[in-house]
Amino acid sequence: MLDTALHIGIDHPDFLWIALPAFLTFVSGLVLGARTEQIREWTGTGASETAE
């Protein structure tokens, strides 16, 4: 089990400052991906406008 902990870097002294921004970036990407249609409506760059 110790080999796994060492392999994934949990014992790194700055682990929190590495993992937290990575997690927040991942979550913000999920949020933006889920709201893509709303963002396209706000900016007016929807695919439906070019198809008409």
ZICORWO-V738526 format. One record per residue. RES is the residue in three letters. BURIAL is + if it has 24 or more other C-alpha atoms within 12 Angstrom, else -. Layout:
# ZICORWO-V738526
RES | BURIAL
RES | BURIAL
This chain:
# ZICORWO-V738526
MET | -
LEU | -
ASP | -
THR | -
ALA | -
LEU | -
HIS | -
ILE | -
GLY | -
ILE | -
ASP | -
HIS | -
PRO | -
ASP | -
PHE | -
LEU | -
TRP | -
ILE | -
ALA | -
LEU | -
PRO | -
ALA | -
PHE | -
LEU | -
THR | -
PHE | -
VAL | -
SER | -
GLY | -
LEU | -
VAL | -
LEU | -
GLY | -
ALA | -
ARG | -
THR | -
GLU | -
GLN | -
ILE | -
ARG | -
GLU | -
TRP | -
THR | -
GLY | -
THR | -
GLY | -
ALA | -
SER | -
GLU | -
THR | -
ALA | -
GLU | -
